[in-house]
Amino acid sequence: MRILQVVALVSGTNAYGGPTTVALNQCRALAEAGHDVVLAAAGSDLGAPLPDTVQGVRTKLFPPLQLLPGAGFAGLSSPGLLSWLRRVAASADVIHVHMARDLLTLPAAWLAQRSGTRVVLQPHGMIDASTNPLTRPLDALLTRKVLSRAERVFHLTAREAEDLREVTRGAVTLQELHNGMPSNSGPHPMTGTATSGPEGSEPHGSVAQRSECRVLYLARLQERKRPLAFVAAARALAQRFPRATFTLVGPDEGQGEAVREAIAEAGLGDRLTWQGPVDSQGARMWMARSQIYVLPSVNEPYPMSVLEAMAAGLPVVITDSCGLAETVERTGSGLVVGAEQEALENALAHLLGDPAKRSELGAAAAETIDREYAMDAVVDRLLTAYRGR
């Protein structure tokens, strides 16, 4: 089967986060199953010329263009990609678009549907029943039509399914599809190097060796993900746990300056740092050198970083509005807390003070990934949808 997947951005610093990771995982697994797979995207921070293979996946990458400055990924487009897609869409058996309300994947889905090729969409929780006044005309013009005409629209959670029905007024063919993890995604030594960030360095073995416990935040520095809550927790717990270190890893998406200021004010030196963005190898290296993973974000649909941390055998601390909260709680893969700062700090204190508990929850997390998130099941569901069954 000739499969074309489209995602907004493939970046050397993993700037687009989960959707890109999901797309790469799916494409790799589909290719391993014997299919002809290409991933098309805008490409950045990957050198010049843009590569035709990323993490073992065949790619067709094009220069990005920020059409709406200040709009983040919503204002991202790539005229080269859209022009190429218009030419080749009819030659694919199926086109799978990892779609958001943006100026790249939304028109890409529209062009794909006009070609007559079977189209499936995966919004990753990025299309919700928003009250933003700008979404109403966009939904009326394009979003609703594209979703309604898709062969299948994948959703992660029941909440996302409700949002998609509300956006389309019920005219949508939905199918649940969980994110999967490659079987070799656990911790192991990495030979690649992490991208240096604002605090200036890669992880150092000497720091990890003298630290009793490294607490890791690995995500974009975005308001919804609450990196400042992580910094505040580090500041509150540092004196009680003098051999613990707290590390933020990820690109700035609006909270960088505030995080930098909060870190300076905390005065914890190299016990509390922001290491900036990393590539996928750098992310796995940080996971392998940490003992607790924390994502304090609220209303997070289905964060790949949490699944990656679980696969690395880390106990995770997440909020009860995260789409993975039920799984983490049911399987004992970590701790689920409310959005209150005190709840976050209490959970971290519990794990920092109990190495045996950390080991127990981390082992459960790794077992959960092996048992419930294998890529074989994801591939089976994808192929069923691709064939219109």
C-alpha positions as CSV (number, residue, x, y, z in Angstrom):
1,M,0.0,0.0,0.0
2,R,1.3,3.5,-0.9
3,I,0.8,5.6,2.2
4,L,1.5,9.3,2.5
5,Q,1.4,10.9,6.0
6,V,1.5,14.6,6.5
7,V,2.5,16.4,9.7
8,A,3.1,20.1,10.2
9,L,6.7,20.1,11.2
10,V,9.7,17.8,11.5
11,S,12.3,19.6,13.6
12,G,15.8,18.8,14.8
13,T,14.7,20.2,18.2
14,N,11.4,18.3,18.2
15,A,9.7,21.7,18.4
16,Y,6.3,20.3,17.3
17,G,6.4,17.6,20.0
18,G,3.9,14.7,20.2
19,P,2.3,14.8,16.7
20,T,5.6,14.5,15.0
21,T,6.7,11.7,17.3
22,V,3.5,9.8,16.6
23,A,3.8,10.3,12.9
24,L,7.4,9.0,12.8
25,N,6.5,6.0,15.0
26,Q,3.5,5.1,12.7
27,C,5.5,5.6,9.5
28,R,8.4,3.5,10.7
29,A,6.1,0.7,11.9
30,L,4.0,0.7,8.6
31,A,7.2,0.5,6.6
32,E,8.5,-2.4,8.7
33,A,5.2,-4.1,7.9
34,G,6.0,-3.9,4.2
35,H,4.2,-0.8,3.0
36,D,5.5,2.1,0.9
37,V,5.5,5.0,3.3
38,V,6.5,8.7,3.0
39,L,6.1,11.4,5.6
40,A,5.7,15.0,4.3
41,A,6.2,18.0,6.4
42,A,7.9,21.4,6.8
43,G,11.4,20.9,8.0
44,S,13.6,23.0,10.3
45,D,16.8,22.7,12.3
46,L,17.9,19.7,10.3
47,G,20.7,21.2,8.2
48,A,20.8,22.0,4.5
49,P,19.7,20.4,2.3
50,L,16.8,19.0,4.2
51,P,17.2,15.2,4.7
52,D,15.2,12.6,2.8
53,T,15.3,10.3,5.9
54,V,14.6,11.1,9.5
55,Q,14.9,8.4,12.2
56,G,14.7,5.7,9.6
57,V,11.6,7.2,8.0
58,R,11.5,8.3,4.3
59,T,10.6,12.0,4.3
60,K,9.7,14.8,1.9
61,L,10.5,18.0,3.7
62,F,10.0,21.6,2.6
63,P,11.0,25.0,4.0
64,P,8.5,26.4,6.5
65,L,6.9,29.8,6.2
66,Q,5.4,31.7,9.1
67,L,2.4,33.4,7.5
68,L,1.0,34.8,10.7
69,P,3.8,36.1,13.0
70,G,3.1,35.6,16.6
71,A,0.5,32.9,15.9
72,G,2.9,30.0,16.7
73,F,2.2,26.8,14.9
74,A,-1.3,28.0,13.9
75,G,0.4,30.5,11.5
76,L,2.8,28.0,10.0
77,S,2.6,27.0,6.3
78,S,4.8,25.7,3.6
79,P,3.8,26.6,0.0
80,G,6.3,24.1,-1.4
81,L,4.7,21.2,0.5
82,L,1.2,22.2,-0.6
83,S,2.2,22.6,-4.2
84,W,4.0,19.2,-4.1
85,L,0.9,17.6,-2.5
86,R,-1.4,18.9,-5.1
87,R,0.8,17.1,-7.7
88,V,1.2,13.8,-6.0
89,A,-1.9,13.2,-3.9
90,A,-3.7,11.2,-6.5
91,S,-0.9,8.6,-6.7
92,A,-1.2,7.6,-3.0
93,D,-3.6,4.8,-1.9
94,V,-4.3,6.7,1.3
95,I,-3.3,10.1,2.8
96,H,-3.1,10.4,6.6
97,V,-3.0,14.0,7.9
98,H,-2.0,14.8,11.4
99,M,-4.3,17.8,11.4
100,A,-4.7,21.0,13.4
101,R,-6.3,24.4,12.9
102,D,-3.3,25.8,11.1
103,L,-2.3,27.1,7.7
104,L,-0.5,23.9,6.6
105,T,-2.2,20.7,7.6
106,L,-5.8,22.0,7.2
107,P,-5.3,23.0,3.6
108,A,-3.2,19.9,3.0
109,A,-6.2,17.8,4.1
110,W,-8.5,19.8,1.8
111,L,-6.1,19.3,-1.1
112,A,-5.9,15.6,-0.4
113,Q,-9.6,15.1,-0.3
114,R,-10.0,17.0,-3.6
115,S,-7.6,14.5,-5.2
116,G,-10.1,11.7,-4.7
117,T,-7.6,9.7,-2.6
118,R,-8.9,8.1,0.6
119,V,-8.1,10.5,3.5
120,V,-7.9,9.9,7.2
121,L,-7.3,12.5,9.8
122,Q,-5.7,12.5,13.3
123,P,-6.1,15.8,15.2
124,H,-4.2,14.8,18.4
125,G,-6.6,16.8,20.6
126,M,-5.7,20.0,18.7
127,I,-9.2,20.6,17.4
128,D,-11.5,21.2,20.3
129,A,-14.8,23.1,20.9
130,S,-12.8,26.4,21.2
131,T,-14.4,29.7,22.2
132,N,-11.7,31.6,20.3
133,P,-13.7,34.0,18.0
134,L,-11.2,33.3,15.2
135,T,-12.1,29.6,15.1
136,R,-15.7,30.1,14.2
137,P,-15.2,31.5,10.6
138,L,-12.3,29.0,10.0
139,D,-14.5,26.1,11.1
140,A,-17.3,27.3,8.9
141,L,-15.1,27.8,5.9
142,L,-12.8,24.7,6.1
143,T,-12.4,22.7,9.4
144,R,-16.0,21.3,9.5
145,K,-16.0,20.3,5.8
146,V,-12.6,18.6,6.0
147,L,-13.5,16.6,9.1
148,S,-16.9,15.7,7.8
149,R,-15.5,14.4,4.5
150,A,-12.7,12.3,6.0
151,E,-12.9,8.5,5.6
152,R,-12.0,8.3,9.3
153,V,-11.1,10.8,12.1
154,F,-9.0,9.2,14.8
155,H,-9.5,10.4,18.4
156,L,-7.5,9.7,21.6
157,T,-10.1,10.1,24.3
158,A,-13.9,10.3,24.8
159,R,-13.5,14.0,25.5
160,E,-11.8,14.6,22.1
161,A,-14.6,12.6,20.4
162,E,-17.2,14.9,22.0
163,D,-15.3,18.0,20.9
164,L,-15.0,16.7,17.3
165,R,-18.8,16.0,17.2
166,E,-19.5,19.5,18.5
167,V,-17.2,21.1,15.9
168,T,-18.7,19.1,13.0
169,R,-22.3,19.1,14.5
170,G,-22.2,15.3,14.5
171,A,-21.2,14.8,10.9
172,V,-18.0,12.9,11.4
173,T,-16.8,9.2,11.2
174,L,-14.8,8.6,14.4
175,Q,-12.4,5.8,15.4
176,E,-10.5,5.6,18.6
177,L,-6.7,5.2,18.2
178,H,-4.2,5.3,21.0
179,N,-0.6,6.4,20.5
180,G,1.8,3.5,20.4
181,M,5.5,3.1,21.4
182,P,8.2,1.3,19.5
183,S,9.3,-1.9,21.3
184,N,12.9,-0.6,21.5
185,S,12.0,2.7,23.1
186,G,13.4,2.0,26.6
187,P,16.5,3.7,28.0
188,H,19.9,2.9,26.5
189,P,23.1,4.7,25.8
190,M,22.8,7.3,23.1
191,T,25.6,8.3,20.8
192,G,23.9,11.5,19.5
193,T,24.3,14.9,21.1
194,A,21.6,17.1,22.6
195,T,21.1,20.6,21.2
196,S,22.5,23.2,23.6
197,G,19.9,25.4,25.2
198,P,19.8,28.7,27.1
199,E,21.6,27.3,30.1
200,G,24.3,26.0,27.8
201,S,25.1,22.3,28.1
202,E,24.2,18.7,27.6
203,P,23.6,16.5,30.6
204,H,26.8,15.6,32.4
205,G,27.4,12.2,33.9
206,S,29.1,13.7,36.9
207,V,26.0,15.6,37.8
208,A,23.8,12.4,37.5
209,Q,26.3,10.4,39.5
210,R,26.3,12.7,42.5
211,S,22.5,13.3,42.4
212,E,20.3,11.1,44.5
213,C,17.4,11.7,42.2
214,R,16.9,13.8,39.1
215,V,13.4,15.1,38.5
216,L,12.7,15.8,34.8
217,Y,10.3,18.1,33.0
218,L,10.7,17.4,29.3
219,A,8.1,19.4,27.2
220,R,7.7,22.7,25.5
221,L,7.8,25.7,27.8
222,Q,4.2,26.6,27.2
223,E,1.7,28.1,29.7
224,R,-0.7,25.1,29.5
225,K,2.1,22.8,30.4
226,R,2.9,24.8,33.5
227,P,6.7,24.8,33.6
228,L,6.6,27.5,36.3
229,A,4.7,25.0,38.6
230,F,7.7,22.7,38.2
231,V,10.1,25.4,39.1
232,A,8.0,26.4,42.1
233,A,8.0,22.7,43.3
234,A,11.8,22.5,42.9
235,R,12.2,25.6,45.0
236,A,9.8,24.3,47.7
237,L,11.4,20.9,47.9
238,A,15.1,21.6,47.5
239,Q,15.9,22.1,51.1
240,R,14.1,18.9,52.2
241,F,15.9,16.9,49.6
242,P,19.4,18.4,49.2
243,R,20.7,15.8,46.8
244,A,17.8,16.1,44.3
245,T,18.2,18.0,41.1
246,F,15.4,19.5,38.9
247,T,15.9,19.8,35.1
248,L,13.7,21.4,32.5
249,V,14.3,20.3,28.9
250,G,12.4,21.7,25.9
251,P,12.0,24.7,23.6
252,D,10.6,28.0,24.6
253,E,7.0,28.5,23.6
254,G,6.1,31.7,25.5
255,Q,7.3,30.8,29.0
256,G,11.0,30.9,28.6
257,E,11.8,34.3,30.0
258,A,9.5,33.7,33.0
259,V,11.2,30.3,33.7
260,R,14.6,31.8,33.4
261,E,13.7,34.6,35.9
262,A,12.1,32.1,38.3
263,I,15.2,29.8,38.2
264,A,17.5,32.8,38.9
265,E,15.3,33.9,41.8
266,A,15.4,30.3,43.3
267,G,19.1,30.5,43.6
268,L,19.7,26.7,43.4
269,G,22.6,26.8,41.0
270,D,23.0,23.6,38.9
271,R,20.3,21.9,41.0
272,L,17.6,23.7,39.0
273,T,18.3,24.3,35.3
274,W,16.7,24.8,31.9
275,Q,18.7,23.0,29.3
276,G,16.7,24.2,26.3
277,P,15.5,22.1,23.3
278,V,16.9,18.7,22.3
279,D,16.5,16.3,19.4
280,S,14.9,12.9,19.9
281,Q,18.2,11.3,20.9
282,G,18.8,14.0,23.5
283,A,15.3,13.5,24.9
284,R,15.9,9.8,25.4
285,M,19.3,10.5,27.0
286,W,17.7,12.8,29.5
287,M,15.0,10.2,30.3
288,A,17.7,7.6,30.8
289,R,19.5,9.8,33.3
290,S,16.5,10.8,35.3
291,Q,14.5,9.0,38.1
292,I,11.1,10.9,38.0
293,Y,9.2,12.5,35.1
294,V,6.8,15.3,35.8
295,L,4.3,17.0,33.5
296,P,2.1,19.4,35.5
297,S,0.1,20.5,32.4
298,V,-3.7,20.7,32.5
299,N,-6.1,19.4,29.9
300,E,-3.3,17.6,28.1
301,P,-5.0,15.2,25.6
302,Y,-2.5,12.4,25.3
303,P,1.1,13.5,25.8
304,M,3.7,11.3,24.0
305,S,6.4,12.5,26.5
306,V,4.6,10.7,29.3
307,L,4.5,7.5,27.3
308,E,8.2,7.9,26.5
309,A,9.0,8.4,30.1
310,M,7.0,5.3,31.1
311,A,8.8,3.3,28.4
312,A,12.1,4.4,29.9
313,G,10.9,3.0,33.2
314,L,10.3,6.3,35.0
315,P,7.4,6.9,37.4
316,V,5.4,9.8,36.1
317,V,3.6,12.6,37.9
318,I,0.7,14.1,35.9
319,T,-2.6,15.9,36.6
320,D,-6.0,14.4,36.7
321,S,-7.0,16.3,33.5
322,C,-4.4,14.6,31.4
323,G,-5.7,12.0,29.0
324,L,-3.4,9.4,30.4
325,A,-4.5,9.9,34.0
326,E,-6.8,6.8,34.0
327,T,-4.0,4.6,32.6
328,V,-1.4,5.8,35.0
329,E,-3.7,5.4,38.0
330,R,-5.1,2.0,36.9
331,T,-1.6,0.5,36.3
332,G,0.3,2.1,39.1
333,S,2.7,3.7,36.7
334,G,3.0,6.9,38.7
335,L,1.0,9.5,40.7
336,V,-2.0,11.4,39.5
337,V,-2.7,14.7,41.3
338,G,-5.0,17.7,41.0
339,A,-3.8,21.0,39.5
340,E,-3.1,22.5,42.9
341,Q,0.6,23.4,43.5
342,E,0.5,21.7,46.9
343,A,-0.7,18.4,45.4
344,L,2.2,18.4,42.9
345,E,4.7,19.1,45.7
346,N,3.3,16.4,47.9
347,A,3.5,13.8,45.2
348,L,7.1,14.7,44.4
349,A,8.1,14.7,48.0
350,H,6.6,11.2,48.3
351,L,8.7,9.9,45.4
352,L,11.8,11.8,46.4
353,G,11.7,10.2,49.9
354,D,11.0,6.7,48.8
355,P,13.4,5.1,46.2
356,A,11.7,1.7,46.5
357,K,8.4,3.3,45.5
358,R,10.0,5.0,42.6
359,S,11.4,1.6,41.4
360,E,8.0,-0.1,41.9
361,L,6.1,2.5,39.9
362,G,8.8,2.8,37.2
363,A,8.7,-1.0,36.6
364,A,4.9,-0.9,36.4
365,A,5.2,2.0,33.8
366,A,7.6,0.0,31.6
367,E,5.4,-3.1,31.8
368,T,2.3,-1.0,30.9
369,I,3.9,0.3,27.7
370,D,4.9,-3.3,26.7
371,R,1.5,-4.6,27.4
372,E,-0.9,-1.9,26.2
373,Y,1.0,0.4,23.8
374,A,2.7,-1.9,21.3
375,M,2.9,-0.6,17.7
376,D,1.6,-3.9,16.3
377,A,-2.0,-3.1,17.5
378,V,-1.7,0.5,16.2
379,V,-0.6,-0.7,12.7
380,D,-3.5,-3.1,12.6
381,R,-6.0,-0.4,13.4
382,L,-4.4,2.0,10.9
383,L,-4.5,-0.5,8.0
384,T,-8.2,-1.3,8.8
385,A,-9.0,2.3,8.5
386,Y,-6.8,2.8,5.4
387,R,-8.7,0.0,3.7
388,G,-12.1,1.5,4.6
389,R,-13.2,-1.4,6.7
